[in-house]
């Protein structure tokens, strides 16, 4: 796997062989970041981070603070190794926790991300769960965006608790990127 843009474009990183997890493809990562535009100076939260490919891509493209959340200890070790490989220790951190628990902890610390990317396991009804938690915990900064990568077979609601609203969706084969913005009261 490789970084598709920014300061580290073309650099390769590790993904564990034989892993049952599905990494975000180079093509889909490039599409995502083309849609997001400039990340200069932004905080980026990557839920279900796996080996860290999306978060490292965000750092390569200018995000100043990247937080990766992954519960699989083997993948956390790979993400830490990849961050060191690219010398991103000052801008990327990894938290070994379930996404829901991490969101609750981040909310207690008043953490706010400009961009939240979530790539939960496909076809396990996790998209609704995580979007409900994001609407509850309010870790999205004002003017921020949430992007969820999911299977096109999964039905996604247009709003969550009248707080998160779908603003666009792009389909790439069997994958979808669905974008949400928040309206905080």
C-alpha positions, 0 to 999 in steps of 0.5 A: 500500500502507498500514500497517494498524495501530499508530502509523502506521496508514493511512500509505502507502508505495511498492512499485515498479510492474511488479515481479515480486515479490509484496508481502504484501497489507494483508489478510494483514499485518493477519491476521499481526499480529492473530495475533502480538499485542503486539510492544512492545519486541521484535526483528523479523527480516523475511527476503525483505523486499521493500519492507519492508512487513511490517517497517515494520508491525512497527515501527508496532505497537511492535517496537523493533528491525526488521531487513529482509533483501532481496537485490534492490538495487532493492527494498532502495532502496525499503525504505530510502526507505519507512523514511525516509518513515515516519521509522523510521531509528532502529528499522529497518535494511536488509541487502542479502543473500541470506537464507541468508547473512544468517542465517549472519552474524547467527548469528556476531554472536549476533543473536537475534530474538523474531519472524522472518517469512519470505516466500520466493518461492512454490513454489520449495522455499525454505520448507524451505531457510530453515527448515533454515537457521533451525534450524541458525543459531539466531537465534530467541530463546527463547520466540520465534516464526517465521512463514512465509508460503507457498503452500498448495500447498507442503508444510511439515514439522512439525519441522526437526532436532528444533529447530523445531516447527510450532505452528499454521497459518492459511489465507487463500485461496491463502496460508498463515501457518505458525508455528514455535517453537524448542526449544533444547538 
